[in-house]
Each structure stands twice: as structure tokens, then as C-alpha cells.
């Protein structure tokens, strides 16, 4: 579903990604982890060209992301993205947040968009909040609305960029529960997260990054079950997070 080949990206002289290669199969859940500043968020933002690359190639479902002829708005409509800070329109109701892109990008009728939006809100347990505004919801509820909005677009892939890091600890579980359910329903997912319990429970593979490079790319069982076989930097990371 996703092929990332020899991808490099610079900000000025600073290399934020260096020779990164990996893939995500259809229905696979891949967690991207590593220390702050390791390039995790940049890597998944390259998948839908939110972070343009300087070298390498990326293919999503057979579409060349970096090809100038590629219709990026159309591609992004099929690659759902959930950000750290929700990115909901504060002046629109929950339902209008879900309807807008369906009508504008997918050209659905309003009635069809509302029906789809209601189904997705029900899927994340928030159908009774459809007429509220984002500011009237908790952080966890806002993030679940953001997930419902992405799902309303019928994505073939879902990208999550640290979806729980801005939440109060009490709200993390309700968002992770929705993500676990999505994973078990077979959604193809790339997830940048520090939630190692989620990674252990749900991911098929773990990508560990450090200083813009992919240091480890292995099954979840190998990553967590055989830490002594991992690269020294990954061992150091695991020893700190698994000790608590």
C-alpha cells in the first residue's frame, strides 16, 4: 500500500531524513517510534506530501506521490491524517467539520455527506455531540471527531501523528480504543506514537528512528520481545520506556 524508497529531506543544511526506506502492506499497522527530533512525524508527512522530499520516491496504492502530475488533493482525500492538535474548524459544528471536505473534495451531496458523517460519529461514540462546537468538547472527544472526519473520506490509509500526546492522561484511552478498533477492522495504519502499550498490543511492525534514519524495521514481537537483538540506540530507548 505504501512504498518509501531512499527518501531524504533537508531543511536548509539540516538533514531531517536520510535514506529512509520502508513499506506498509494493506491491512498492516506500523508504529513509528523514537526519541524527539528523530524525524518520525516528518516521515509520515511525506506519505501525502505534506512534507515534500528532496530525494527518493514514495508510492501510495500505485500512485507516485512526488510526480508533478499527481493530483495531491485527490490523493490526500484517500490518505486520512490525524494530527496531534486535532485541526478542527472551531467556528463549525462537529457535523459541519465532517461534511465540509466530503462536499468540497469528494463532491458528495450534502445529504450523503451528513449520512456518512453520522455513521462515522457513531463509530467513535460521539453521535449525540453532532451539533456541538469543538470548543464544547474535551480534548479526547475532539480527537475522536478528527478521526471520524478522516474516516468520512473513505481513506485507504490512515496516518496518525502523535494523536494522544496533547491529551490529558484520562483522555488517552478513549482515543486509543478507537484506534485499536480500526486496526482490528483491517485499516492500513502508520502511527507515530510514544504509547508503547498500544504499539505492543496492536502493531504488526515497529520502525525505530534516530537522527533522521530508520535504525530498526522489524516485527512488533521482535522489537519488544528480543530487545537484546536490537541496535544499541534502540536498546537504550527500550530500556528506558519498558522500565516504567
C-alpha positions as CSV (number, residue, x, y, z in Angstrom):
1,X,0.0,0.0,0.0
2,X,2.9,2.4,0.9
3,X,6.4,2.2,-0.6
4,X,9.1,4.6,0.7
5,X,12.4,4.3,-1.1
6,X,15.6,6.1,-0.2
7,X,13.8,9.2,1.0
8,X,15.9,12.1,2.2
9,X,14.8,15.6,3.2
10,X,16.6,18.7,4.3
11,X,15.7,21.9,6.0
12,X,18.5,24.2,4.7
13,X,21.7,22.3,5.7
14,X,19.9,20.1,8.3
15,X,19.1,16.6,7.1
16,X,15.8,15.7,8.8
17,X,15.5,12.4,6.9
18,X,18.4,10.4,5.4
19,X,18.0,7.4,3.0
20,X,14.8,6.1,4.6
21,X,13.2,3.0,3.1
22,X,10.3,1.0,4.3
23,X,6.8,-0.3,3.2
24,X,3.4,-0.8,4.7
25,X,1.2,-3.7,3.4
26,X,-2.5,-3.4,3.0
27,X,-4.2,-4.0,6.4
28,X,-0.9,-3.6,8.3
29,X,-0.4,-1.4,11.4
30,X,3.1,0.1,11.6
31,X,4.1,2.1,14.6
32,X,6.9,4.7,14.1
33,X,8.8,5.5,17.3
34,X,12.0,7.0,18.6
35,X,13.3,10.0,20.5
36,X,12.1,13.5,19.9
37,X,13.6,15.1,16.8
38,X,14.3,11.8,15.2
39,X,12.2,12.5,12.1
40,X,9.1,10.4,12.9
41,X,6.5,13.0,12.2
42,X,8.3,14.2,9.0
43,X,8.5,10.6,7.7
44,X,4.7,10.1,7.8
45,X,4.0,13.6,6.5
46,X,6.0,12.7,3.4
47,X,3.4,10.0,2.6
48,X,0.8,12.5,1.5
49,X,3.4,15.2,0.5
50,X,2.7,17.5,3.5
51,X,6.5,17.4,3.8
52,X,7.9,17.4,0.3
53,X,11.1,15.4,-0.2
54,X,14.3,16.3,-2.0
55,X,15.4,12.7,-2.9
56,X,13.8,9.3,-3.2
57,X,10.4,8.1,-4.1
58,X,7.1,7.4,-2.4
59,X,4.2,5.3,-3.8
60,X,0.7,5.1,-2.2
61,X,-1.5,2.4,-3.8
62,X,0.4,2.6,-7.0
63,X,0.3,6.4,-7.2
64,X,3.7,8.3,-7.3
65,X,3.4,10.9,-4.6
66,X,6.3,13.0,-5.9
67,X,5.2,13.0,-9.6
68,X,4.3,16.6,-10.6
69,X,1.3,15.2,-12.5
70,X,-0.2,13.6,-9.3
71,X,-3.4,15.2,-8.1
72,X,-2.3,15.8,-4.5
73,X,-5.7,17.0,-3.2
74,X,-7.3,13.8,-4.6
75,X,-4.5,11.6,-3.0
76,X,-4.8,13.4,0.3
77,X,-8.6,12.7,0.3
78,X,-7.8,9.0,0.4
79,X,-5.0,9.2,2.9
80,X,-6.6,10.1,6.2
81,X,-4.4,12.2,8.5
82,X,-4.9,12.8,12.3
83,X,-2.7,15.4,13.8
84,X,-1.5,16.0,17.4
85,X,-3.7,19.1,17.8
86,X,-7.0,18.0,16.2
87,X,-7.0,20.7,13.5
88,X,-10.8,21.1,13.6
89,X,-12.5,24.3,12.4
90,X,-13.6,26.0,15.7
91,X,-16.3,28.0,14.1
92,X,-18.1,25.0,12.6
93,X,-20.2,22.4,14.4
94,X,-18.9,18.8,14.7
95,X,-21.2,17.8,11.8
96,X,-20.1,20.6,9.6
97,X,-16.5,19.7,10.3
98,X,-17.3,16.2,8.9
99,X,-19.4,17.4,6.0
100,X,-17.2,20.1,4.5
101,X,-14.4,18.1,2.8
102,X,-16.9,15.4,1.7
103,X,-18.9,18.0,-0.3
104,X,-15.9,20.2,-1.4
105,X,-13.4,17.4,-2.3
106,X,-15.4,14.3,-2.9
107,X,-18.4,16.2,-4.4
108,X,-20.9,14.3,-2.4
109,X,-24.4,15.7,-1.9
110,X,-25.0,17.3,1.5
111,X,-27.5,14.6,2.4
112,X,-25.0,11.8,1.6
113,X,-22.2,13.6,3.5
114,X,-24.4,14.0,6.6
115,X,-25.4,10.4,6.5
116,X,-21.7,9.3,6.2
117,X,-20.7,11.7,8.9
118,X,-23.3,10.4,11.3
119,X,-22.2,6.8,10.7
120,X,-18.6,7.8,11.5
121,X,-19.5,9.8,14.6
122,X,-21.4,6.8,15.8
123,X,-18.3,4.6,15.1
124,X,-16.3,6.8,17.5
125,X,-19.1,7.1,20.0
126,X,-20.0,10.7,19.5
127,X,-23.2,10.9,17.5
128,X,-25.0,12.7,20.3
129,X,-22.5,15.5,20.1
130,X,-23.0,16.3,16.4
131,X,-24.4,19.8,16.9
132,X,-21.8,21.0,19.4
133,X,-18.8,23.1,18.5
134,X,-15.2,21.8,19.1
135,X,-14.7,24.2,22.0
136,X,-17.5,22.5,23.8
137,X,-15.8,19.1,23.7
138,X,-12.9,17.6,25.7
139,X,-9.6,17.0,24.0
140,X,-10.3,13.3,23.7
141,X,-13.6,14.0,22.1
142,X,-12.1,16.5,19.7
143,X,-9.5,13.9,18.6
144,X,-12.2,11.3,18.1
145,X,-14.1,13.8,15.9
146,X,-10.9,14.3,13.9
147,X,-10.7,10.5,13.4
148,X,-14.3,10.5,12.3
149,X,-13.7,13.3,9.9
150,X,-10.8,11.4,8.3
151,X,-12.9,8.2,8.1
152,X,-15.7,10.1,6.4
153,X,-13.5,10.5,3.4
154,X,-13.3,6.7,2.9
155,X,-9.5,6.5,3.3
156,X,-7.4,3.6,2.1
157,X,-4.7,4.5,4.6
158,X,-4.7,6.3,8.0
159,X,-1.8,8.3,9.2
160,X,-1.6,9.3,12.9
161,X,0.9,11.9,14.1
162,X,1.2,11.5,17.9
163,X,-2.6,11.6,18.2
164,X,-2.6,11.3,22.1
165,X,0.4,13.5,23.0
166,X,-1.6,16.7,23.5
167,X,-4.3,14.9,25.7
168,X,-4.7,14.7,29.4
169,X,-3.8,11.2,30.6
170,X,-7.5,10.4,31.3
171,X,-8.4,11.0,27.7
172,X,-5.7,9.0,26.1
173,X,-7.6,5.7,26.5
174,X,-10.7,6.7,24.7
175,X,-8.7,7.7,21.6
176,X,-6.5,4.6,21.7
177,X,-9.7,2.4,22.0
178,X,-10.9,3.9,18.7
179,X,-7.6,3.2,17.0
180,X,-7.4,-0.3,18.3
181,X,-10.9,-1.0,16.9
182,X,-9.8,0.5,13.5
183,X,-6.7,-1.7,13.5
184,X,-8.8,-4.8,14.2
185,X,-11.2,-3.9,11.4
186,X,-8.2,-4.1,9.0
187,X,-7.4,-0.4,8.4
188,X,-3.9,0.2,7.0
189,X,-2.3,2.5,9.5
190,X,1.0,4.3,10.2
191,X,1.1,5.6,13.7
192,X,3.7,7.9,15.3
193,X,3.3,7.4,19.0
194,X,5.0,7.2,22.4
195,X,2.2,4.8,23.6
196,X,4.3,1.7,23.7
197,X,1.4,-0.3,25.3
198,X,-0.7,0.4,22.2
199,X,2.3,-0.4,19.9
200,X,2.8,-3.7,21.7
201,X,-0.9,-4.6,21.6
202,X,-1.8,-3.6,18.0
203,X,1.2,-3.0,15.7
204,X,2.4,-5.6,13.2
205,X,5.7,-3.8,12.8
206,X,7.8,-1.2,14.5
207,X,10.0,1.3,12.9
208,X,12.5,2.9,15.2
209,X,14.1,6.1,14.1
210,X,17.1,8.2,15.4
211,X,18.6,11.3,13.9
212,X,16.6,11.1,10.7
213,X,17.4,7.5,9.9
214,X,15.5,4.2,10.2
215,X,17.5,2.2,12.7
216,X,15.1,-0.7,13.2
217,X,12.3,-2.0,11.0
218,X,11.0,-5.3,12.4
219,X,8.0,-7.2,13.7
220,X,6.5,-6.0,16.9
221,X,7.3,-9.3,18.6
222,X,11.0,-9.0,17.6
223,X,11.2,-5.3,18.7
224,X,9.6,-5.8,22.2
225,X,10.3,-9.5,22.7
226,X,14.0,-9.5,21.8
227,X,15.4,-6.1,22.8
228,X,18.9,-7.6,23.2
229,X,18.9,-8.2,19.4
230,X,18.2,-4.6,18.5
231,X,20.6,-1.8,17.6
232,X,22.3,-0.1,20.6
233,X,20.3,3.1,20.3
234,X,17.0,1.1,20.2
235,X,18.1,-1.0,23.2
236,X,18.8,2.2,25.1
237,X,15.3,3.6,24.1
238,X,13.6,0.3,25.1
239,X,15.4,0.1,28.4
240,X,14.1,3.5,29.4
241,X,10.5,3.1,28.3
242,X,10.0,-0.5,29.4
243,X,11.3,0.1,32.9
244,X,8.2,2.0,33.8
